[in-house]
Amino acid sequence: MAGQLIECPCGTVLRGDDLDDVVAAAQAHAKTVHEMDLTKEQAESMARPG
Ligand SMILES: [Zn+2]
């Protein structure tokens, strides 16, 4: 299965083995780095194969 990636507007690229994995990584990044709550829907809309 192809991995997934989400590129944060700050330039950080989050990668995961699958959609759930990369969504969790992006949510953790948004929370810790940007003090922002990213919803699952928002994260999923930013995800692409990579
Ligand atoms: Zn970021």
mmCIF file of the protein (N, C-alpha, C, O) and its ligand, coordinates in Angstrom:
data_MODEL
# 
_entry.id   MODEL 
# 
loop_
_entity.id 
_entity.type 
_entity.pdbx_number_of_molecules 
1 polymer     1 
2 non-polymer 1 
# 
_entity_poly.entity_id                      1 
_entity_poly.type                           'polypeptide(L)' 
_entity_poly.nstd_linkage                   no 
_entity_poly.nstd_monomer                   no 
_entity_poly.pdbx_seq_one_letter_code       MAGQLIECPCGTVLRGDDLDDVVAAAQAHAKTVHEMDLTKEQAESMARPG 
_entity_poly.pdbx_seq_one_letter_code_can   MAGQLIECPCGTVLRGDDLDDVVAAAQAHAKTVHEMDLTKEQAESMARPG 
_entity_poly.pdbx_strand_id                 A 
# 
loop_
_entity_poly_seq.entity_id 
_entity_poly_seq.num 
_entity_poly_seq.mon_id 
_entity_poly_seq.hetero 
1 1  MET n 
1 2  ALA n 
1 3  GLY n 
1 4  GLN n 
1 5  LEU n 
1 6  ILE n 
1 7  GLU n 
1 8  CYS n 
1 9  PRO n 
1 10 CYS n 
1 11 GLY n 
1 12 THR n 
1 13 VAL n 
1 14 LEU n 
1 15 ARG n 
1 16 GLY n 
1 17 ASP n 
1 18 ASP n 
1 19 LEU n 
1 20 ASP n 
1 21 ASP n 
1 22 VAL n 
1 23 VAL n 
1 24 ALA n 
1 25 ALA n 
1 26 ALA n 
1 27 GLN n 
1 28 ALA n 
1 29 HIS n 
1 30 ALA n 
1 31 LYS n 
1 32 THR n 
1 33 VAL n 
1 34 HIS n 
1 35 GLU n 
1 36 MET n 
1 37 ASP n 
1 38 LEU n 
1 39 THR n 
1 40 LYS n 
1 41 GLU n 
1 42 GLN n 
1 43 ALA n 
1 44 GLU n 
1 45 SER n 
1 46 MET n 
1 47 ALA n 
1 48 ARG n 
1 49 PRO n 
1 50 GLY n 
# 
loop_
_struct_asym.id 
_struct_asym.entity_id 
A 1 
B 2 
# 
loop_
_chem_comp.id 
_chem_comp.type 
_chem_comp.mon_nstd_flag 
ALA 'L-peptide linking' y 
ARG 'L-peptide linking' y 
ASP 'L-peptide linking' y 
CYS 'L-peptide linking' y 
GLN 'L-peptide linking' y 
GLU 'L-peptide linking' y 
GLY 'peptide linking'   y 
HIS 'L-peptide linking' y 
ILE 'L-peptide linking' y 
LEU 'L-peptide linking' y 
LYS 'L-peptide linking' y 
MET 'L-peptide linking' y 
PRO 'L-peptide linking' y 
SER 'L-peptide linking' y 
THR 'L-peptide linking' y 
VAL 'L-peptide linking' y 
ZN  non-polymer         . 
# 
_pdbx_entity_nonpoly.entity_id   2 
_pdbx_entity_nonpoly.name        ? 
_pdbx_entity_nonpoly.comp_id     ZN 
# 
_pdbx_nonpoly_scheme.asym_id         B 
_pdbx_nonpoly_scheme.entity_id       2 
_pdbx_nonpoly_scheme.mon_id          ZN 
_pdbx_nonpoly_scheme.ndb_seq_num     1 
_pdbx_nonpoly_scheme.pdb_seq_num     101 
_pdbx_nonpoly_scheme.auth_seq_num    101 
_pdbx_nonpoly_scheme.pdb_mon_id      ZN 
_pdbx_nonpoly_scheme.auth_mon_id     ZN 
_pdbx_nonpoly_scheme.pdb_strand_id   A 
_pdbx_nonpoly_scheme.pdb_ins_code    . 
# 
loop_
_atom_site.group_PDB 
_atom_site.id 
_atom_site.type_symbol 
_atom_site.label_atom_id 
_atom_site.label_alt_id 
_atom_site.label_comp_id 
_atom_site.label_asym_id 
_atom_site.label_entity_id 
_atom_site.label_seq_id 
_atom_site.pdbx_PDB_ins_code 
_atom_site.Cartn_x 
_atom_site.Cartn_y 
_atom_site.Cartn_z 
_atom_site.occupancy 
_atom_site.B_iso_or_equiv 
_atom_site.pdbx_formal_charge 
_atom_site.auth_seq_id 
_atom_site.auth_comp_id 
_atom_site.auth_asym_id 
_atom_site.auth_atom_id 
_atom_site.pdbx_PDB_model_num 
ATOM   1   N  N  . MET A 1 1  ? 0.856   -1.204 0.000  1.00 0.00 ? 1   MET A N  1 
ATOM   2   C  CA . MET A 1 1  ? 0.000   0.000  0.000  1.00 0.00 ? 1   MET A CA 1 
ATOM   3   C  C  . MET A 1 1  ? 0.885   1.244  0.000  1.00 0.00 ? 1   MET A C  1 
ATOM   4   O  O  . MET A 1 1  ? 1.886   1.308  0.714  1.00 0.00 ? 1   MET A O  1 
ATOM   5   N  N  . ALA A 1 2  ? 0.504   2.224  -0.805 1.00 0.00 ? 2   ALA A N  1 
ATOM   6   C  CA . ALA A 1 2  ? 1.267   3.474  -0.855 1.00 0.00 ? 2   ALA A CA 1 
ATOM   7   C  C  . ALA A 1 2  ? 1.097   4.237  0.449  1.00 0.00 ? 2   ALA A C  1 
ATOM   8   O  O  . ALA A 1 2  ? 0.032   4.213  1.065  1.00 0.00 ? 2   ALA A O  1 
ATOM   9   N  N  . GLY A 1 3  ? 2.158   4.912  0.858  1.00 0.00 ? 3   GLY A N  1 
ATOM   10  C  CA . GLY A 1 3  ? 2.072   5.757  2.039  1.00 0.00 ? 3   GLY A CA 1 
ATOM   11  C  C  . GLY A 1 3  ? 1.311   7.033  1.720  1.00 0.00 ? 3   GLY A C  1 
ATOM   12  O  O  . GLY A 1 3  ? 0.969   7.308  0.570  1.00 0.00 ? 3   GLY A O  1 
ATOM   13  N  N  . GLN A 1 4  ? 1.060   7.796  2.760  1.00 0.00 ? 4   GLN A N  1 
ATOM   14  C  CA . GLN A 1 4  ? 0.355   9.061  2.601  1.00 0.00 ? 4   GLN A CA 1 
ATOM   15  C  C  . GLN A 1 4  ? 1.217   10.183 3.166  1.00 0.00 ? 4   GLN A C  1 
ATOM   16  O  O  . GLN A 1 4  ? 2.013   9.967  4.080  1.00 0.00 ? 4   GLN A O  1 
ATOM   17  N  N  . LEU A 1 5  ? 1.054   11.369 2.621  1.00 0.00 ? 5   LEU A N  1 
ATOM   18  C  CA . LEU A 1 5  ? 1.757   12.505 3.206  1.00 0.00 ? 5   LEU A CA 1 
ATOM   19  C  C  . LEU A 1 5  ? 0.841   13.718 3.283  1.00 0.00 ? 5   LEU A C  1 
ATOM   20  O  O  . LEU A 1 5  ? -0.089  13.881 2.493  1.00 0.00 ? 5   LEU A O  1 
ATOM   21  N  N  . ILE A 1 6  ? 1.135   14.550 4.252  1.00 0.00 ? 6   ILE A N  1 
ATOM   22  C  CA . ILE A 1 6  ? 0.448   15.828 4.410  1.00 0.00 ? 6   ILE A CA 1 
ATOM   23  C  C  . ILE A 1 6  ? 1.525   16.888 4.536  1.00 0.00 ? 6   ILE A C  1 
ATOM   24  O  O  . ILE A 1 6  ? 2.412   16.790 5.384  1.00 0.00 ? 6   ILE A O  1 
ATOM   25  N  N  . GLU A 1 7  ? 1.441   17.911 3.678  1.00 0.00 ? 7   GLU A N  1 
ATOM   26  C  CA . GLU A 1 7  ? 2.391   19.006 3.766  1.00 0.00 ? 7   GLU A CA 1 
ATOM   27  C  C  . GLU A 1 7  ? 1.735   20.150 4.532  1.00 0.00 ? 7   GLU A C  1 
ATOM   28  O  O  . GLU A 1 7  ? 0.745   20.731 4.087  1.00 0.00 ? 7   GLU A O  1 
ATOM   29  N  N  . CYS A 1 8  ? 2.304   20.455 5.678  1.00 0.00 ? 8   CYS A N  1 
ATOM   30  C  CA . CYS A 1 8  ? 1.786   21.553 6.501  1.00 0.00 ? 8   CYS A CA 1 
ATOM   31  C  C  . CYS A 1 8  ? 2.144   22.882 5.818  1.00 0.00 ? 8   CYS A C  1 
ATOM   32  O  O  . CYS A 1 8  ? 3.181   22.984 5.162  1.00 0.00 ? 8   CYS A O  1 
ATOM   33  N  N  . PRO A 1 9  ? 1.283   23.897 5.974  1.00 0.00 ? 9   PRO A N  1 
ATOM   34  C  CA . PRO A 1 9  ? 1.603   25.213 5.403  1.00 0.00 ? 9   PRO A CA 1 
ATOM   35  C  C  . PRO A 1 9  ? 2.952   25.760 5.887  1.00 0.00 ? 9   PRO A C  1 
ATOM   36  O  O  . PRO A 1 9  ? 3.537   26.612 5.218  1.00 0.00 ? 9   PRO A O  1 
ATOM   37  N  N  . CYS A 1 10 ? 3.453   25.294 7.029  1.00 0.00 ? 10  CYS A N  1 
ATOM   38  C  CA . CYS A 1 10 ? 4.741   25.770 7.531  1.00 0.00 ? 10  CYS A CA 1 
ATOM   39  C  C  . CYS A 1 10 ? 5.906   25.110 6.805  1.00 0.00 ? 10  CYS A C  1 
ATOM   40  O  O  . CYS A 1 10 ? 7.058   25.490 7.014  1.00 0.00 ? 10  CYS A O  1 
ATOM   41  N  N  . GLY A 1 11 ? 5.621   24.126 5.955  1.00 0.00 ? 11  GLY A N  1 
ATOM   42  C  CA . GLY A 1 11 ? 6.678   23.481 5.192  1.00 0.00 ? 11  GLY A CA 1 
ATOM   43  C  C  . GLY A 1 11 ? 7.057   22.102 5.685  1.00 0.00 ? 11  GLY A C  1 
ATOM   44  O  O  . GLY A 1 11 ? 7.764   21.360 5.003  1.00 0.00 ? 11  GLY A O  1 
ATOM   45  N  N  . THR A 1 12 ? 6.583   21.761 6.873  1.00 0.00 ? 12  THR A N  1 
ATOM   46  C  CA . THR A 1 12 ? 6.870   20.430 7.406  1.00 0.00 ? 12  THR A CA 1 
ATOM   47  C  C  . THR A 1 12 ? 6.037   19.383 6.678  1.00 0.00 ? 12  THR A C  1 
ATOM   48  O  O  . THR A 1 12 ? 4.837   19.567 6.473  1.00 0.00 ? 12  THR A O  1 
ATOM   49  N  N  . VAL A 1 13 ? 6.673   18.296 6.293  1.00 0.00 ? 13  VAL A N  1 
ATOM   50  C  CA . VAL A 1 13 ? 5.965   17.208 5.634  1.00 0.00 ? 13  VAL A CA 1 
ATOM   51  C  C  . VAL A 1 13 ? 5.790   16.058 6.618  1.00 0.00 ? 13  VAL A C  1 
ATOM   52  O  O  . VAL A 1 13 ? 6.759   15.517 7.151  1.00 0.00 ? 13  VAL A O  1 
ATOM   53  N  N  . LEU A 1 14 ? 4.526   15.699 6.844  1.00 0.00 ? 14  LEU A N  1 
ATOM   54  C  CA . LEU A 1 14 ? 4.215   14.566 7.707  1.00 0.00 ? 14  LEU A CA 1 
ATOM   55  C  C  . LEU A 1 14 ? 3.961   13.356 6.827  1.00 0.00 ? 14  LEU A C  1 
ATOM   56  O  O  . LEU A 1 14 ? 3.293   13.451 5.797  1.00 0.00 ? 14  LEU A O  1 
ATOM   57  N  N  . ARG A 1 15 ? 4.498   12.221 7.241  1.00 0.00 ? 15  ARG A N  1 
ATOM   58  C  CA . ARG A 1 15 ? 4.301   11.006 6.458  1.00 0.00 ? 15  ARG A CA 1 
ATOM   59  C  C  . ARG A 1 15 ? 3.712   9.904  7.317  1.00 0.00 ? 15  ARG A C  1 
ATOM   60  O  O  . ARG A 1 15 ? 3.965   9.825  8.520  1.00 0.00 ? 15  ARG A O  1 
ATOM   61  N  N  . GLY A 1 16 ? 2.923   9.058  6.678  1.00 0.00 ? 16  GLY A N  1 
ATOM   62  C  CA . GLY A 1 16 ? 2.354   7.920  7.385  1.00 0.00 ? 16  GLY A CA 1 
ATOM   63  C  C  . GLY A 1 16 ? 2.229   6.730  6.465  1.00 0.00 ? 16  GLY A C  1 
ATOM   64  O  O  . GLY A 1 16 ? 2.284   6.857  5.242  1.00 0.00 ? 16  GLY A O  1 
ATOM   65  N  N  . ASP A 1 17 ? 2.057   5.555  7.083  1.00 0.00 ? 17  ASP A N  1 
ATOM   66  C  CA . ASP A 1 17 ? 1.905   4.337  6.295  1.00 0.00 ? 17  ASP A CA 1 
ATOM   67  C  C  . ASP A 1 17 ? 0.541   4.292  5.613  1.00 0.00 ? 17  ASP A C  1 
ATOM   68  O  O  . ASP A 1 17 ? 0.385   3.691  4.550  1.00 0.00 ? 17  ASP A O  1 
ATOM   69  N  N  . ASP A 1 18 ? -0.447  4.938  6.242  1.00 0.00 ? 18  ASP A N  1 
ATOM   70  C  CA . ASP A 1 18 ? -1.784  4.985  5.661  1.00 0.00 ? 18  ASP A CA 1 
ATOM   71  C  C  . ASP A 1 18 ? -2.457  6.297  6.087  1.00 0.00 ? 18  ASP A C  1 
ATOM   72  O  O  . ASP A 1 18 ? -1.855  7.120  6.777  1.00 0.00 ? 18  ASP A O  1 
ATOM   73  N  N  . LEU A 1 19 ? -3.701  6.476  5.669  1.00 0.00 ? 19  LEU A N  1 
ATOM   74  C  CA . LEU A 1 19 ? -4.388  7.739  5.922  1.00 0.00 ? 19  LEU A CA 1 
ATOM   75  C  C  . LEU A 1 19 ? -4.532  8.026  7.419  1.00 0.00 ? 19  LEU A C  1 
ATOM   76  O  O  . LEU A 1 19 ? -4.258  9.139  7.867  1.00 0.00 ? 19  LEU A O  1 
ATOM   77  N  N  . ASP A 1 20 ? -4.962  7.023  8.190  1.00 0.00 ? 20  ASP A N  1 
ATOM   78  C  CA . ASP A 1 20 ? -5.129  7.225  9.630  1.00 0.00 ? 20  ASP A CA 1 
ATOM   79  C  C  . ASP A 1 20 ? -3.820  7.638  10.285 1.00 0.00 ? 20  ASP A C  1 
ATOM   80  O  O  . ASP A 1 20 ? -3.792  8.486  11.177 1.00 0.00 ? 20  ASP A O  1 
ATOM   81  N  N  . ASP A 1 21 ? -2.735  7.019  9.824  1.00 0.00 ? 21  ASP A N  1 
ATOM   82  C  CA . ASP A 1 21 ? -1.414  7.259  10.375 1.00 0.00 ? 21  ASP A CA 1 
ATOM   83  C  C  . ASP A 1 21 ? -0.967  8.707  10.116 1.00 0.00 ? 21  ASP A C  1 
ATOM   84  O  O  . ASP A 1 21 ? -0.480  9.384  11.022 1.00 0.00 ? 21  ASP A O  1 
ATOM   85  N  N  . VAL A 1 22 ? -1.135  9.168  8.883  1.00 0.00 ? 22  VAL A N  1 
ATOM   86  C  CA . VAL A 1 22 ? -0.684  10.514 8.537  1.00 0.00 ? 22  VAL A CA 1 
ATOM   87  C  C  . VAL A 1 22 ? -1.608  11.576 9.148  1.00 0.00 ? 22  VAL A C  1 
ATOM   88  O  O  . VAL A 1 22 ? -1.156  12.667 9.498  1.00 0.00 ? 22  VAL A O  1 
ATOM   89  N  N  . VAL A 1 23 ? -2.880  11.258 9.272  1.00 0.00 ? 23  VAL A N  1 
ATOM   90  C  CA . VAL A 1 23 ? -3.818  12.178 9.922  1.00 0.00 ? 23  VAL A CA 1 
ATOM   91  C  C  . VAL A 1 23 ? -3.424  12.372 11.383 1.00 0.00 ? 23  VAL A C  1 
ATOM   92  O  O  . VAL A 1 23 ? -3.423  13.496 11.886 1.00 0.00 ? 23  VAL A O  1 
ATOM   93  N  N  . ALA A 1 24 ? -3.090  11.275 12.061 1.00 0.00 ? 24  ALA A N  1 
ATOM   94  C  CA . ALA A 1 24 ? -2.662  11.354 13.455 1.00 0.00 ? 24  ALA A CA 1 
ATOM   95  C  C  . ALA A 1 24 ? -1.375  12.164 13.579 1.00 0.00 ? 24  ALA A C  1 
ATOM   96  O  O  . ALA A 1 24 ? -1.226  12.959 14.507 1.00 0.00 ? 24  ALA A O  1 
ATOM   97  N  N  . ALA A 1 25 ? -0.450  11.964 12.650 1.00 0.00 ? 25  ALA A N  1 
ATOM   98  C  CA . ALA A 1 25 ? 0.819   12.695 12.667 1.00 0.00 ? 25  ALA A CA 1 
ATOM   99  C  C  . ALA A 1 25 ? 0.586   14.189 12.457 1.00 0.00 ? 25  ALA A C  1 
ATOM   100 O  O  . ALA A 1 25 ? 1.206   15.024 13.115 1.00 0.00 ? 25  ALA A O  1 
ATOM   101 N  N  . ALA A 1 26 ? -0.318  14.513 11.532 1.00 0.00 ? 26  ALA A N  1 
ATOM   102 C  CA . ALA A 1 26 ? -0.609  15.918 11.239 1.00 0.00 ? 26  ALA A CA 1 
ATOM   103 C  C  . ALA A 1 26 ? -1.313  16.584 12.416 1.00 0.00 ? 26  ALA A C  1 
ATOM   104 O  O  . ALA A 1 26 ? -1.032  17.737 12.742 1.00 0.00 ? 26  ALA A O  1 
ATOM   105 N  N  . GLN A 1 27 ? -2.231  15.854 13.055 1.00 0.00 ? 27  GLN A N  1 
ATOM   106 C  CA . GLN A 1 27 ? -2.925  16.406 14.218 1.00 0.00 ? 27  GLN A CA 1 
ATOM   107 C  C  . GLN A 1 27 ? -1.947  16.660 15.357 1.00 0.00 ? 27  GLN A C  1 
ATOM   108 O  O  . GLN A 1 27 ? -2.037  17.681 16.037 1.00 0.00 ? 27  GLN A O  1 
ATOM   109 N  N  . ALA A 1 28 ? -1.019  15.742 15.565 1.00 0.00 ? 28  ALA A N  1 
ATOM   110 C  CA . ALA A 1 28 ? -0.016  15.905 16.618 1.00 0.00 ? 28  ALA A CA 1 
ATOM   111 C  C  . ALA A 1 28 ? 0.897   17.082 16.305 1.00 0.00 ? 28  ALA A C  1 
ATOM   112 O  O  . ALA A 1 28 ? 1.238   17.862 17.195 1.00 0.00 ? 28  ALA A O  1 
ATOM   113 N  N  . HIS A 1 29 ? 1.295   17.212 15.040 1.00 0.00 ? 29  HIS A N  1 
ATOM   114 C  CA . HIS A 1 29 ? 2.142   18.326 14.608 1.00 0.00 ? 29  HIS A CA 1 
ATOM   115 C  C  . HIS A 1 29 ? 1.426   19.660 14.812 1.00 0.00 ? 29  HIS A C  1 
ATOM   116 O  O  . HIS A 1 29 ? 1.998   20.598 15.368 1.00 0.00 ? 29  HIS A O  1 
ATOM   117 N  N  . ALA A 1 30 ? 0.175   19.740 14.362 1.00 0.00 ? 30  ALA A N  1 
ATOM   118 C  CA . ALA A 1 30 ? -0.589  20.982 14.481 1.00 0.00 ? 30  ALA A CA 1 
ATOM   119 C  C  . ALA A 1 30 ? -0.735  21.389 15.939 1.00 0.00 ? 30  ALA A C  1 
ATOM   120 O  O  . ALA A 1 30 ? -0.630  22.565 16.287 1.00 0.00 ? 30  ALA A O  1 
ATOM   121 N  N  . LYS A 1 31 ? -0.980  20.396 16.780 1.00 0.00 ? 31  LYS A N  1 
ATOM   122 C  CA . LYS A 1 31 ? -1.192  20.666 18.205 1.00 0.00 ? 31  LYS A CA 1 
ATOM   123 C  C  . LYS A 1 31 ? 0.090   21.136 18.884 1.00 0.00 ? 31  LYS A C  1 
ATOM   124 O  O  . LYS A 1 31 ? 0.088   22.137 19.601 1.00 0.00 ? 31  LYS A O  1 
ATOM   125 N  N  . THR A 1 32 ? 1.179   20.412 18.658 1.00 0.00 ? 32  THR A N  1 
ATOM   126 C  CA . THR A 1 32 ? 2.410   20.707 19.382 1.00 0.00 ? 32  THR A CA 1 
ATOM   127 C  C  . THR A 1 32 ? 3.141   21.920 18.808 1.00 0.00 ? 32  THR A C  1 
ATOM   128 O  O  . THR A 1 32 ? 3.691   22.723 19.561 1.00 0.00 ? 32  THR A O  1 
ATOM   129 N  N  . VAL A 1 33 ? 3.151   22.057 17.494 1.00 0.00 ? 33  VAL A N  1 
ATOM   130 C  CA . VAL A 1 33 ? 3.922   23.126 16.861 1.00 0.00 ? 33  VAL A CA 1 
ATOM   131 C  C  . VAL A 1 33 ? 3.098   24.403 16.711 1.00 0.00 ? 33  VAL A C  1 
ATOM   132 O  O  . VAL A 1 33 ? 3.606   25.506 16.917 1.00 0.00 ? 33  VAL A O  1 
ATOM   133 N  N  . HIS A 1 34 ? 1.826   24.248 16.352 1.00 0.00 ? 34  HIS A N  1 
ATOM   134 C  CA . HIS A 1 34 ? 0.998   25.427 16.057 1.00 0.00 ? 34  HIS A CA 1 
ATOM   135 C  C  . HIS A 1 34 ? -0.082  25.689 17.093 1.00 0.00 ? 34  HIS A C  1 
ATOM   136 O  O  . HIS A 1 34 ? -0.837  26.653 16.970 1.00 0.00 ? 34  HIS A O  1 
ATOM   137 N  N  . GLU A 1 35 ? -0.164  24.826 18.130 1.00 0.00 ? 35  GLU A N  1 
ATOM   138 C  CA . GLU A 1 35 ? -1.210  24.937 19.148 1.00 0.00 ? 35  GLU A CA 1 
ATOM   139 C  C  . GLU A 1 35 ? -2.580  25.068 18.487 1.00 0.00 ? 35  GLU A C  1 
ATOM   140 O  O  . GLU A 1 35 ? -3.402  25.899 18.871 1.00 0.00 ? 35  GLU A O  1 
ATOM   141 N  N  . MET A 1 36 ? -2.795  24.231 17.493 1.00 0.00 ? 36  MET A N  1 
ATOM   142 C  CA . MET A 1 36 ? -4.006  24.266 16.691 1.00 0.00 ? 36  MET A CA 1 
ATOM   143 C  C  . MET A 1 36 ? -4.648  22.883 16.670 1.00 0.00 ? 36  MET A C  1 
ATOM   144 O  O  . MET A 1 36 ? -3.962  21.867 16.554 1.00 0.00 ? 36  MET A O  1 
ATOM   145 N  N  . ASP A 1 37 ? -5.985  22.862 16.784 1.00 0.00 ? 37  ASP A N  1 
ATOM   146 C  CA . ASP A 1 37 ? -6.696  21.589 16.679 1.00 0.00 ? 37  ASP A CA 1 
ATOM   147 C  C  . ASP A 1 37 ? -7.123  21.353 15.238 1.00 0.00 ? 37  ASP A C  1 
ATOM   148 O  O  . ASP A 1 37 ? -8.024  22.013 14.720 1.00 0.00 ? 37  ASP A O  1 
ATOM   149 N  N  . LEU A 1 38 ? -6.464  20.410 14.614 1.00 0.00 ? 38  LEU A N  1 
ATOM   150 C  CA . LEU A 1 38 ? -6.781  20.052 13.236 1.00 0.00 ? 38  LEU A CA 1 
ATOM   151 C  C  . LEU A 1 38 ? -7.797  18.907 13.280 1.00 0.00 ? 38  LEU A C  1 
ATOM   152 O  O  . LEU A 1 38 ? -7.563  17.890 13.932 1.00 0.00 ? 38  LEU A O  1 
ATOM   153 N  N  . THR A 1 39 ? -8.922  19.077 12.587 1.00 0.00 ? 39  THR A N  1 
ATOM   154 C  CA . THR A 1 39 ? -9.905  17.993 12.583 1.00 0.00 ? 39  THR A CA 1 
ATOM   155 C  C  . THR A 1 39 ? -9.460  16.890 11.627 1.00 0.00 ? 39  THR A C  1 
ATOM   156 O  O  . THR A 1 39 ? -8.639  17.099 10.735 1.00 0.00 ? 39  THR A O  1 
ATOM   157 N  N  . LYS A 1 40 ? -10.032 15.717 11.850 1.00 0.00 ? 40  LYS A N  1 
ATOM   158 C  CA . LYS A 1 40 ? -9.743  14.574 10.989 1.00 0.00 ? 40  LYS A CA 1 
ATOM   159 C  C  . LYS A 1 40 ? -10.093 14.927 9.537  1.00 0.00 ? 40  LYS A C  1 
ATOM   160 O  O  . LYS A 1 40 ? -9.357  14.584 8.611  1.00 0.00 ? 40  LYS A O  1 
ATOM   161 N  N  . GLU A 1 41 ? -11.223 15.613 9.352  1.00 0.00 ? 41  GLU A N  1 
ATOM   162 C  CA . GLU A 1 41 ? -11.676 15.984 8.005  1.00 0.00 ? 41  GLU A CA 1 
ATOM   163 C  C  . GLU A 1 41 ? -10.698 16.938 7.345  1.00 0.00 ? 41  GLU A C  1 
ATOM   164 O  O  . GLU A 1 41 ? -10.374 16.790 6.166  1.00 0.00 ? 41  GLU A O  1 
ATOM   165 N  N  . GLN A 1 42 ? -10.224 17.928 8.113  1.00 0.00 ? 42  GLN A N  1 
ATOM   166 C  CA . GLN A 1 42 ? -9.251  18.892 7.570  1.00 0.00 ? 42  GLN A CA 1 
ATOM   167 C  C  . GLN A 1 42 ? -7.968  18.176 7.164  1.00 0.00 ? 42  GLN A C  1 
ATOM   168 O  O  . GLN A 1 42 ? -7.428  18.403 6.081  1.00 0.00 ? 42  GLN A O  1 
ATOM   169 N  N  . ALA A 1 43 ? -7.492  17.312 8.051  1.00 0.00 ? 43  ALA A N  1 
ATOM   170 C  CA . ALA A 1 43 ? -6.246  16.592 7.769  1.00 0.00 ? 43  ALA A CA 1 
ATOM   171 C  C  . ALA A 1 43 ? -6.415  15.691 6.544  1.00 0.00 ? 43  ALA A C  1 
ATOM   172 O  O  . ALA A 1 43 ? -5.538  15.632 5.681  1.00 0.00 ? 43  ALA A O  1 
ATOM   173 N  N  . GLU A 1 44 ? -7.542  14.997 6.478  1.00 0.00 ? 44  GLU A N  1 
ATOM   174 C  CA . GLU A 1 44 ? -7.776  14.094 5.354  1.00 0.00 ? 44  GLU A CA 1 
ATOM   175 C  C  . GLU A 1 44 ? -7.814  14.849 4.028  1.00 0.00 ? 44  GLU A C  1 
ATOM   176 O  O  . GLU A 1 44 ? -7.362  14.338 3.004  1.00 0.00 ? 44  GLU A O  1 
ATOM   177 N  N  . SER A 1 45 ? -8.357  16.070 4.053  1.00 0.00 ? 45  SER A N  1 
ATOM   178 C  CA . SER A 1 45 ? -8.459  16.854 2.821  1.00 0.00 ? 45  SER A CA 1 
ATOM   179 C  C  . SER A 1 45 ? -7.089  17.318 2.332  1.00 0.00 ? 45  SER A C  1 
ATOM   180 O  O  . SER A 1 45 ? -6.931  17.670 1.163  1.00 0.00 ? 45  SER A O  1 
ATOM   181 N  N  . MET A 1 46 ? -6.096  17.318 3.228  1.00 0.00 ? 46  MET A N  1 
ATOM   182 C  CA . MET A 1 46 ? -4.744  17.746 2.880  1.00 0.00 ? 46  MET A CA 1 
ATOM   183 C  C  . MET A 1 46 ? -3.852  16.568 2.476  1.00 0.00 ? 46  MET A C  1 
ATOM   184 O  O  . MET A 1 46 ? -2.755  16.762 1.953  1.00 0.00 ? 46  MET A O  1 
ATOM   185 N  N  . ALA A 1 47 ? -4.323  15.371 2.719  1.00 0.00 ? 47  ALA A N  1 
ATOM   186 C  CA . ALA A 1 47 ? -3.494  14.183 2.488  1.00 0.00 ? 47  ALA A CA 1 
ATOM   187 C  C  . ALA A 1 47 ? -3.449  13.798 1.016  1.00 0.00 ? 47  ALA A C  1 
ATOM   188 O  O  . ALA A 1 47 ? -4.422  13.944 0.277  1.00 0.00 ? 47  ALA A O  1 
ATOM   189 N  N  . ARG A 1 48 ? -2.289  13.304 0.623  1.00 0.00 ? 48  ARG A N  1 
ATOM   190 C  CA . ARG A 1 48 ? -2.160  12.761 -0.736 1.00 0.00 ? 48  ARG A CA 1 
ATOM   191 C  C  . ARG A 1 48 ? -1.156  11.618 -0.701 1.00 0.00 ? 48  ARG A C  1 
ATOM   192 O  O  . ARG A 1 48 ? -0.332  11.529 0.209  1.00 0.00 ? 48  ARG A O  1 
ATOM   193 N  N  . PRO A 1 49 ? -1.232  10.750 -1.697 1.00 0.00 ? 49  PRO A N  1 
ATOM   194 C  CA . PRO A 1 49 ? -0.277  9.645  -1.730 1.00 0.00 ? 49  PRO A CA 1 
ATOM   195 C  C  . PRO A 1 49 ? 1.148   10.162 -1.872 1.00 0.00 ? 49  PRO A C  1 
ATOM   196 O  O  . PRO A 1 49 ? 1.395   11.114 -2.613 1.00 0.00 ? 49  PRO A O  1 
ATOM   197 N  N  . GLY A 1 50 ? 2.052   9.561  -1.189 1.00 0.00 ? 50  GLY A N  1 
ATOM   198 C  CA . GLY A 1 50 ? 3.438   10.004 -1.310 1.00 0.00 ? 50  GLY A CA 1 
ATOM   199 C  C  . GLY A 1 50 ? 4.383   9.090  -0.561 1.00 0.00 ? 50  GLY A C  1 
ATOM   200 O  O  . GLY A 1 50 ? 5.592   9.320  -0.559 1.00 0.00 ? 50  GLY A O  1 
HETATM 201 ZN ZN . ZN  B 2 .  ? 3.336   23.039 10.607 1.00 0.00 2 101 ZN  A ZN 1 
# 
